[in-house]
Amino acid sequence: SVARKQVHVQSIIAAYRFLGSRWADLDPLKRQERPHIPELEPAFYDLTEADMDIVFSATNTYFGQEQMTLRDIVKALRQTYCGTIGAEFMYISDPAEKRWWQQKLEPIRSTPTFSAEKKRHILERLTAAEGLERFLHTKYVGQKRFSLEGGESFIAAMDELIQRAGESGVEEIVIGMAHRGRLNVLVNTLGKMPKELFAEFEGKAAADLPAGDVKYHMGFSSDVSTPGGPVHLSLAFNPSHLEIVDPVVEGSVRARQERRGDAKREKVLPVLVHGDAAFAGQGVVMETLNLAQTRGYKTGGTVHIVINNQIGFTTSDPRDTRSTLYCTDVVKMIEAPVLHVNGDDPEAVVLCAQLAMEYRQEFKKDVVIDIVCFRRLGHNEQDTPAVTQPLMYKKIGQHPGTRKLYADKLVTQGTLAPDVPEQMVKAYRQAMDEGRHTVDPVLTNYKSKYAVDWTPFLNRKWTDHADTSMPMAELKRLAERITTVPSNFKLHPLVEKVLADRRAMGEGKMHVDWGMAEHLAFASLVASGYPVRITGQDSGRGTFSHRHAVLHDQNRERWDEGTYIPLQYVSDKQAPFLVIDSVLSEEAVLAFEYGYSSAEPNALVIWEAQFGDFANGAQVVIDQFISSGEVKWGRQSGLTLMLPHGYEGQGPEHSSARIERFLQLSAENNMQVVQPTTAAQIFHLLRRQMIRLLRKPLVIMTPKSLLRHKDAASDLGELARGEFQTVIGERAALDENKVKRVIACSGRVYFDLVAAREERKADDVAVIRIEQLYPFPHKALAAELKKFPNATDVIWCQDEPQNQGAWFYVQHHLLENMSDGQKLGYAGRPASASPAVGYYVKHLEQQKALIDAAFAKLKGVVLNK
């Protein structure tokens, strides 16, 4: 019956919307036949040739006709979903989004109708993309540049994306991309002067950075004109570690959005450019996507562009590159739509850029453009790709190039005169020869009111003084505010006790513990206009239940309400305070916070590890950005890392934050590594990080048992006065002339040593704490050691194994500050492949042994001054 057949027609329509991309004409190289997909054939639904001219209802389509023959329906479906654009969106849950895509694609059959002027502009962009690569290939033979040849349509897509973004109200775009095509983007999208790029190729660029980096890692920024007004473009600096820049860009965008009060996330746009192999292969891609709609990390949707040249270095066999059909399948986890498009159809690529921008602004979600193209040369220009890809490179050798194909098409259409394409090539070559701008217009004198002035933070020294003291009255006022909750708010009894104690601490009736000292530091900063942002796993409560920054109403009836954050109610005109329990990720979250801090110097940005050893899940971020970003790229960051560290018998995984690794990375005053041991110290340290104008990463080895240790608590007066002490000298009233041994240490072990000295009545032993390990506080340490003129030896005592901890780093600094004739000894765990033992009994044995060694006669490792 016709009714039954109508049902089958509906099934065909659904099948094309679901599966059409699999039969789309996407590969410029045409290496494989299109697959046979039975669901796209009428016969699959028992519809025959005789049914093709029957008229059916088409009311659930947007082809512009309510009644159509089956033949016309199938034709329209193939044009829309199986042409040079293959759209994937039917897995999206929201019916409105699916309908949006159908309404955008079906009326035009996924085929743009551009004006002659628009088509000419597209060809100009392709000419620029190809022209730069050919110019560099000729002028700088064999030099690495990671050519875009074969993917020139990407430049046309970027141009369209920027123009449409500006038209829709975007004022800033932050771009993250790897090396492929990066130089092309710098010159042909951001408007970097070609002569500046040539200077880098010739090694003549100004060497104004301590280390510098290769040209295809460098960032850039500019301002360009769009129909909606000026748009600021920033290309993020990044290392060769593919995709790691993704969360850095997202963090930078979030900071920019918050600085300008862009609550709707319409003014600042993240654009991430990927390679096909990396997008499918790198886990940080999934981690970054997982941030996309979370409260602490959302940026209102990212436009992703994949330069899908169908090869990763030398690997192009799909059986090796991934386990999914498409390289973009990972984005389906967040229901992001994907537009696969043939790179040899520049007009289709430009249409995809338009649609992606519209979708992002409409739904504030990620969207992906997958430009299927090819790589004309090898991974780099010194490669011979035909060695491993003979068939692919035979096809590529026969390909005339996207620009030539499109130019011929426009001439054949009569859109351009036959000589115009060659005139464009010559004009671009002349611009290159003269080193002129190739992007018009670049706005050279425009400055946004939201731009950050980094001048106050330049050329600062870690020894610069910071007054972190506070009036006692203000401290007490802050204490009262952060211990007050709404009258109808039902606290858990445990939390009620915490707040009652904190109230007593704020009144000077109890010593201030670590959690209260943190709170007072945060409160003082937001009250002074410094935003505070803390993220990490369990950061609201704290891994060890010490923070309780987020209070939970025990009588609440809905899961998504009933929380109260006292630090958001410190004063009427305070800066924002945000604490977020992060997704269970280290790499992407830490990279996000680095990106945030590098775009916002006036906020205290903290990433807290659940346990310090988990930081190695983000080692790439620590190595490539945090420790070296400033010397390579001149990018400053005041990011603070809180890494719980301490040997308390919790085994190999929850004892060490690997302090030795951070100390190994420390040089050229690149960051600060500290291990504070009192509540007053953390108070002054957190305040110093903002009040002092030095913007360097701060790595804090935070305690565990000391969070509630009575001797680690501080009198409220110590917070009101004083400052962070890089070295804390002997606190006991010893006769300094009778001291024969000085034990230097850092961290929790100090309290074990003091207890052991008291037990032994060893009043000829002084114990000093080095609270800041890098930059090393030579003056402070020397002053403390000089107090004991008759000390014959100095012992470095640490909880960590000998090959870990601070020993190998600190011994040289200790020797430098010791007196002639003094001996330096080591007391700590023996060298170990594992950070700590897993057996508690053995842990206690080792702990006793290292404390005994600290007081025993020198033996083992002894170094002479």
N, C-alpha and C positions, 0 to 999 in steps of 0.2 A: 504493500500500500504506500501511497504518497506520504502518509503520516509517519510510517516506519522509516521510509527513506529520508524524511526530513530530520529524524533523530540521527541517522547516520551522517547526514551533512553537518550537523552540529558537531559530531565527533571528529569529522575531517578538519573543521575549523579549529577545534581545540588542539588537534594533533599538530597542525602547522604552527600554532602559537607556542606549543610546548617543544616541538622537535625540529621546527623549520631550520634553525641555525645549523643543525647537523648536515643539512643538504645545501647550505648556502655556498656561494662562490667566493671563498675567502682567500685562497692561496694564490699569490701572484705567480708562483713558479709552476702551478698546476702539476705537482709531482704525483698526485694520486687521483684516481677516479673518485667521483662523488659516491659515497656509500649508498647501498640500496636500503631504503627505509620503508618497509611495507605499510606502516601506519599513514604514510603520506599519499598512498595510492588509493583511489576510489574502490578498486577491486577488493581491498582489504575489508571493506564494509559491504561487500556484495553489491556494489554499484557498478553497472556495466556501461559500455559505450553508449548504449541506448538511453541511459539516464543522463548523459552529459548535457543534453539540450532541454531537459526538464527545468522549469522555473521553480525555484525554492525561495523560502523566506530567508532574507539576509539581515533581519532586524537586529541581530546580536553582533553585527559587525559594524565597522565604520567606513565602509567602502563607498558610501554616498547613495546607495540604492536599497530600497526595502525588499525588492524582488530581483533575483539574478538567476541565470542558468547555472547549473553545476559547473559547466565549462568555464564560465566567467568567474565564478567563485574560486575555483582552483587556480585559475590564472592570476587573480588578484592576490591570493594567498602566497603563491610562489614569488610573485614580484615583491611582496611585502617582507616575507620571512626567509626567502631563499635566494635573494639577490646578492649584492656585494655587502649587505649588512645582515648579520645574523643576530637577532635580538633574543636575549634570555631574560625573562621576567616572570614567567608563570608560576615560579615557586614562591613568589612573594605572598605573604598571608593577607595583606590588606587589599581588599577588592578595589578600592579607590586607586591604588597605585597601578594595579594591573590594567584597569580601565584607562588610566592616564596614558600608558604606553600604547595601548591599542588606538586611542584617539589621536595620538601623535603620528603613528607609523602608517596605519591603514588608509587614511584619506589620501596620503601622498604616495602610497605604495613604497615607502622607505626610499623615495627618490626625490632629491632636492630639485628645485627650479630656481637656480641662481641667475642674477642679471649678468650681462656681459662684463660689466665693471667688476662684479664680484669674482667671476671666473678669471679675469685678468689678474686680480690681486692674488688669487690662489696660485696661479702660475708664477707670479713674482716671488712668492714665498718658497715654492719648490725650486726656483732658479737660485735663490739665495742659499737654500740648504745644500743643493748640489754644488753650487759655485764655490762656497767656502771650502768644502772637502777637497775639491779638485785643485783649488789654489794651494792649499796646505800640502797636498800630496806632491805637487810639482815643486813647491818652494822649499819644503823641508822633508826631503826624501828619507823614508825609513824611520822617521821620528814617530813615537807613539802618540796617537790622538784619538783612538777609539771611534773611528769614522761612523757617521750616520748613513752612509750611502746604502741605498736599498730601503731606507725607512724615512725618506724625505718628507712624506706626508705628515709626519709627526710635527714638523715645524709649522705647517699650515694649521694643524689642530691646535697647537699652543697659541698661535696668533688669534684664532677664532675664540678660543676659550677666554683669553684675557679681555678681548673686546666685548664679548657677551657678558662677562663677569662685571666689567665696569658699567655696562649698560643696566645691569640688574641691581646696582648699588654697592658692589664690592669695592673697597678702597685699598685693600692690601691682599696680596697673594704671596704665600710662602711656598716655594717649590723645593722638593727633594728629589734627587735623581742620582743614578750611578754615573759611570764614566761614558757609556755609549751615547754619543750625540751631545755630550755636555758642552763641548767647545762651541758647537753649533748654536745651542741655546744661549750661551753667553753672548755671542756676537749678534745672532739673527733674531733673538727674542728679547733679551734684556738690554741690548744696545751697547755692549762693551766695545770700546774702540778697537778695531782690528789691529791698529799699530801697537796697542798694549799687549794683545795676544802674541803678536809677532816677537815682541821683546822677550816674552817668556820662552818662546821657542828658541830664541837666539841666546838665552841666558843673560840677557841684559836687564831683566826686571829688577826693580829696587829691592835689595835684600834688607828689608826693615824688620824682619821677624827673626827671633833667635834660631829657629830651625827651618821654617818655611815648609812647603809641600809641593808636590808635582802639580802642574797646571790643571789637570783634569780632576783635582780634588777641591780646587779653590771655589769659594762662594763669590757672590756679587750682589749688588742691589742697584736699582734704578727706579725712575718714575716715568711712566709712559701715559700718553693721552688716550682716552677712550670716549665713546659717546656719552658716558655717564660722568665724565670728569677724570682727574688724574688717578692712576692706580700705582701704588708702590709695589714693586716686585723684589722679592728676596730669594736668591738661590742659596740654599743652605750649604755650608762646608760639610764635607763628609769624607770618610776614609774609603779604602777599597773593600771593606767588609760589606757585602751587598745587603741592602734593605735595612741596615741598622739605622739609617738616617730617617726612616719612616716615623717612628715615635718621637724622634727629636723634633721633626717638623710639626707634629701634632702638638707637642708641648709649647713650642714657640707660638703657634697660632692661638692656643688657649690663653697664653699670657697677653698677647696683643688684643684679643677679644675682651678680656677682663679690664685691660688698661683703658679701653675706649668705651666701656660699659655696653658692649655689644651682646646684650642678653639673648637676642634672637639669633645670634651667630650668622648674621647676614653681611657683615662688613669685612670680615677677614676669611680668606679661603685657603685651605690646604690643597695642594696639587702634588701628587706623588707619581713619579715616573719609574716604571719597573722594566726589567727584562723578563722574558718568559720563563727561563730556567730558574732564576732567583725567586720569582714570585711564587712558583710552585714549590721550590725547594727549601727556602729559608723559614725557620720556625717563627722568627720575629714578625713575619707578615701576619700570621694567625694571631699572635699576641696583640699586635697593633689593631687589627680588625676587631678584636674582642673588647677593646677600649671604646669603640666608636659611639656606643649609646649609653655608656655608664656616666653617672652624675659627675664624677671627678675628672673625667677625661674627654667628654664629648666636645666636638668642635663644629657640630652642625653639618657634618657630611664632608667627605673627601672625594675629590675627583681623581681617580686613578687612571693612568694611561700606561698600557703595556706596549713597549716596542717589541713586538713578538716576531723576532727574526728567525724563529724556528730552530735555534741552535744555542747551546750554552758552551762557550769556548770551543771544544771539539766534539761535544756530545749533541747529537740531533735525533737519535733513534728514540721515538716515543716510548719504546719498551724500557728505556733506561732513564729517561728524564723525569717521569712522573707516573703515578698510578691512577690518574684521573683523565677524563676525556680532554678537558681543556686545562690550560695552565692557570686559568682564572677560577677554577671550581671552588677554591678555598673561600671565596667571598660569599658563596651561597650560605655559609654559616650565619651571616648577618643579613641575609636576604637582600643583598645589593644586586641591582640589575647589571647585566653585562651586554655591551654592544660590541660584537665581533665585527670587524670591518676589513675589507680588502685594501691594503695600502696602495694598490695601483688605481684605486678610485678616489682621488683626492676630494672630490665633491662629497662623496659619501662620508669620508673621514671628517670633513668640516661639519656636515650635518650632525654627526655623532657628537661633536664637541658642543654644538648648539643645544642638542637635546640633553646632554649630560649636565650642562650648566643650568638649564631650566629645571630639570628634575631635582638637582641638589638644592636649589633655592626654594622649590615648592615643598619638598618633603624633608629636608635637612638630613639626608642619608647619603651614605657612600654610593658611588656609581663608577663603573669601570668601562673604559674604552680599550678594547683589545685590537691594536692595529697589527694585522697579520702582514708581514713584509719579509725582507730577506737581508742578509749581511753580505755586501758585495766583496769585502775584503776579509781578512782573517780576524781573529779576536783582537789582535792589534796589527799594526801595519808591517810587522816583521814576520808574521805568520804565513804559512802556506796551507790554507785550509783544504785544498784538494787532496792532500795526503790522506785525510780521514773521511772526507766527504766528496768523492769523485763525481757521483751522480748529481748531487745538489749543485756543485760548482760548475758542472757542465751546463745545467739549466741557467744558472746565474750569468755565466759567460755569454749566453745567448739573449739575455734580457737587455733591452735598450735603455732601461732606466725609467723611473716614474715620470720625471719631468718631460722626457722626450715623448712618451706615450700621451701625456696630457696635452702637451703643446700641439702634437699632430692632431689630436681630437678637436681642439679649439680651432685650428686652421681649417680642418675638414668641415666643421660646423659653420664656418664663415664668421665666427666670433672674433678672430684675429686675422690680420693680414699675414701672409706667409713669412715675411721678414721680421715680424715683431719678436718671436721667441729668441731669435739669434741676437737681436738688439738688446734684449733683456740680459742675455748671458754676457755680452760685451760691457754693458753698463755696470753690471755687478763686478766684473773683473776689474774695471777701472776704479771702482770704489775700493776694492781690495788693494790695488796698486798704490792708491793714495792714502790708505789707512783710515778711510772715513767711516762715519756711522752708516749702518745698514738698516737701522730701525728708525722710522720717522712717524711721529716726532718723539724723541727722548727729551724729557723735561729736565733741563740742567739746573734750574734755580728753584724748583719747587721743594718745599719742606712741609711735611704734615705736622700739625700741632700735637700729634700723638707720637712723634719720633722721640726716642730716648736719647738723652744727652749723657754719653758715657765719660765725658771729659773729667768730671770730679773724681772718677775712679781710676784714672790713668796714673801710672808711675808712683803708685803708693807702696809703702814698705810695711812689712809685718810688724816692725817695731814701732810704728806710729801709735801714739797714745789714744786710747778710747776711754772716756769717762763713763763707766757703766754703773756708777753708784746712783742711788735714788733717795729722795726724801722719805723718811720713815712714814710720814703721814700718807703719802701717796701709795706706798706699799700696802699699808693697812686698808686704804680705800679699795685698792684692787683686790686684796684678799677677801674683803667683804662682798664685792661684786661676784667673784668667781665661786663663792660658796653659797650663793643665794639661788633658790629655785622657786618657780611659781607655787602658790599656796596649795593648789589642787593637784600637784604633781607627786605621785607616789613613788618614792625611791625604794630600791632593794635595800634590805637591812645592812648588807655589807657596804654598799655605796653610801648609805646614810651615815655610817660610822666614819668612812673616809672623809666625807664633807665636814662632819663635826670636828674631826681631828684637824682638818685644814683650817677651819674657822679658828680653832685654838692656836694653831701655828701663826695665823695672821694677826692674832692679838698678842703674840709674844709669850704665850703660855706653854707652848711646846716648841721643840726644835723643828726646823723646816726639813721635811724629807725631799727626796728627789722629785717625786711627782708634783709636789706643791711648788718647788723651785722652778720646774719647767713651766707650770701654769703662770707663775708670777712673771717669769721672763716673757712669755707669750703675751700676757695681758699688758705688760708695760710697753711692748713693741706696738701692738695694735692701737693702744691709747695714744701713742706718739706718731701714728700715721704710717707705720710699716705693716703691710699685709703679711700674714703668716699662712703658709700652706704646708700641711703635713700629710703625706700619703705613705701607705705601706700596708702590709697584711696585718690586720688587727690593730691599726694605729689608734683608733678611737678609744678603745679600752686600754691598749698596751698589751704586748705578748704576756707580760708578767703581772697584768692586772694592776699596774701602778698609776696609769694616767687618768682614766675615767673622764676624758674630755667630752664624751657624748653620754648623756644621762638618759635612761630609758624608764618611761612611766610604766610601772608594774600593773596599772589598771587599764592600760590602753586596750582598745577593742579592735583596732585595725593594725595590720602589720606595717603599713607604710606611713604611720604617724605616731606621735607620742614620744618624740625625742626632744631633748633640750641641751643646748651647748652654751654653757655660761660665758665662755670666752667671746661669744658673739654679742654679749650684752655688757661690755665693760664700760663703755661711755657712748654718748649720743653721736659723736662724730668720729668714731673709731674707724680704723682700717678693717678690711675683711679678715675673718679667721675661718679657715677651711681645714677640716680634718676628714680624711677619706680612708675607709677600709678598701684597699685596692683589690683589683682582680688578683688571682693567684699567679702572679708573674713577677719576675725580677727584671729581666732584660728590657722589655718594652716599657715598664713603669719607670725604671731608673732613667732610661733614655728620654722618656717624656719629661721627667722632672729636670733633667739637664737642659733640654730644649726650652722649658719654661724659664729656668733661671738665667739662661743666656740671653733671653729677651726681656727680662724684668729684674734689673739690679736692685730695685728698691723693695723687694719682697724677700722675706726669709722663707726659703723653699727647702723643705726637709724630706728626704726619703729615708724611711726606717725599715731595716731588714727585720724579719720575724726573729731570726737568729743571725748573728754576724756571718757565719760561714755560708749562708745563702747568697751573699754578695757575689760569689764566684759564678752564679747563674747569670750575672750581668757583667762578666769580666771584659767583654768587648767594649762596653760603654766606659768602664773605668780606664781601660788601656788607651782607647782611641780618642775619647772625648775629654773625660774629666781630668786626667793627668797631663794630657799633651795638647789639648785644644788651643790653649793660649800661645804656646811656643810655635805651633804649626800654622795657626790661622789668625792669631790675634784676638780670639774670642774669649772674653772673660765670663766667668760663672762664679756665683757665690753659693752654689749648691751645697747643702749640708747633708752628710750621710750619718745616720745613727746606726751603729752596728753592735748589737749586744755581744759582749766578749767576756769570758771569764772561765777559769778552770774550777769546776765545782762538781765534778764526777758525773756529768751528763753524757759522756762518751765522745767519740770522734766527731760527730756531726754537730753538736751544740755547745762546743767549748770555745773554738777559736774563730775570730773574724779575719784571721790571716793577716795580722798586723805587719808581718814581714814583707808581704807583697806590696802594701801601700808604701812602706819605707823604701823598698827597692825602686818604686816609681817616682820617688821624691827627688827632685833636683831643680835648680834654677828658681827656687822659691815658687814652685808651681802649685802647691797646695799646703794644707795644714793637717797634721796628724796628731791627735790629742787623746789622752786617756784620763779624764777628770775623775776624782775620787770623792768629792763632797758635793752636797747640794748647792752650796754657794758657788762652787766652781762652775757647775753647769749653768747656773743663773747668769753669771757674768760672761761666760763663754758665748751663750746664745745672744745676749745683748751686744757683745763685742762684734759678732758677725755682721750686724747691721749698722751699729753706730760708727764703727771704724770704717772708713771708705775703701778699704781693701776688699776687692771682690775676687777671692780665691776659694776653691772648693775646700770645705771643712769636713774632715773624716773623724768622727767621734767614736771611740771604742766605749760604748755605754755599758754600765754594769748590769748585773742580774741580782745577786744576793745583796749588793750594796744599796739597792733601791730602798730597802727597809732596815739597813744596818744602823744601829743607834750612833755609832761613831762616824758614820758618813753624813749624818744630819748636821745642819748648821743653825746657829742662832740667827734670828731675823736681822739682827744688826750687821751680820756679815754680808747680807744681801744689800742692805742699805748703804754700806760703805765698802770700800775696797775695790778690787778688780780681779780679773782672772790672773792667777799666778802660774807662770810657766814651770816654775819649780817651787815645791813646798818644802821648806827646810825642816830640820828636826824640831818637833813640837814639845818634847819633854825638856825638863829643866836639868840638863846634864852639865857636868863640869867639862867644858869644851877642851880644856888642856889635857884631860885624862882619856879622851877618846882615842882608841888605837885603831879602830876600824870604822869605815863609813860604808854602809850598805845603800846602794842606789837601786831604785826599783821604779816600776810604773804600774799603776792599776791595783787590783784587788789584793795582790799578794802583800801589799804594805800592811794590811791589818793583821795578817798572819805573823808577819815579822815582828810587829810591835807586841803582839800577845806572847810570842816566843821569847822576846827579850825580857819582858816582865817576868815570865816564868823562870828564866835563867838568871834573872837579876844581873844582866850583862850591861851595866851602866857605862862601860867603855866602848859601846857600839852605838853609833848614830845611824838613823834611818832617814833618808831623804827621798822624796817623790819627784820624778820628772813627769810633769803633767802634759807638757807639750814636747813631742818627740821630733817633729819637723814643722817649721824650721827649728833647728836645734838651738836651745837657749844658752849659749855659751857663757854670757855674762852672768846670768842668774846662777848657773851651776858653779862657775868659778867662785862666786861670792860665798856660796854655801860651803864648798870644800875648804876654803881658806879659814873658815871658822874653827877648823880642827887641825892645828899646826903639827900635832904629834901623831897623827894617824899614819900608820905604816902601810896600810893596804886599803884598797877600795874593792868592794864586791858588787858585781852586777847580779841581782837576783830576779828571776822571772819564773812565772808558772809554765811557760811554753817550753817545748823541747829546744835543745841547743841550736838546731839548724832552723828553728823558727823563732817567732817573737822578735824582740829588738836587739838581741845580743850581737849579731854580726854587724849591724848598723851602728849601734851605740858605742861599741868598744873604742872606736877611733876617736869619737868625741870625748869620751871619758879620759882617755890617755892625754888628749890635748890639754885638758884642764887640770890634770893631776900634777903634783909636785915631783921634782926629781927624786928618784929613789923609791917612790911608792910603787907597789905592785897591784896589778888588777887581776882579780879572780872572778870565776863564774860559778854561780849556784843556780841550778835549774834542772829541768828534766833532761835526760840524755837524748841525743839525736834520735829522731823517730820518723818513720815514713808516714805515720798517721799523726794527726794533730794531738790526739789524746787517746788514752786507753779506754776500753769499754767496761772493764771490770771495776766496780766501785772500790773493792778491797785494794786492788793494785793502785788505783788513783790515790787512796789515802797513804799507801806506802811511799809512793813517789813524792807526794806532798810533804810528808814528814822528812824524807831524805833531802829534799832541796832546802827546806828550812834549816835542817841540821847543818847542811853544807855552808849555809850563809854565815853560821856562827863558828864553824870548825876551823882548824888550822888549814892554811892554804894548801891545796893539792889539785891535781888535774891541770886544767888550763890556767896558766899564770902568765900574764904579760907584764913586762917591765916598762916603766916610763923612761 
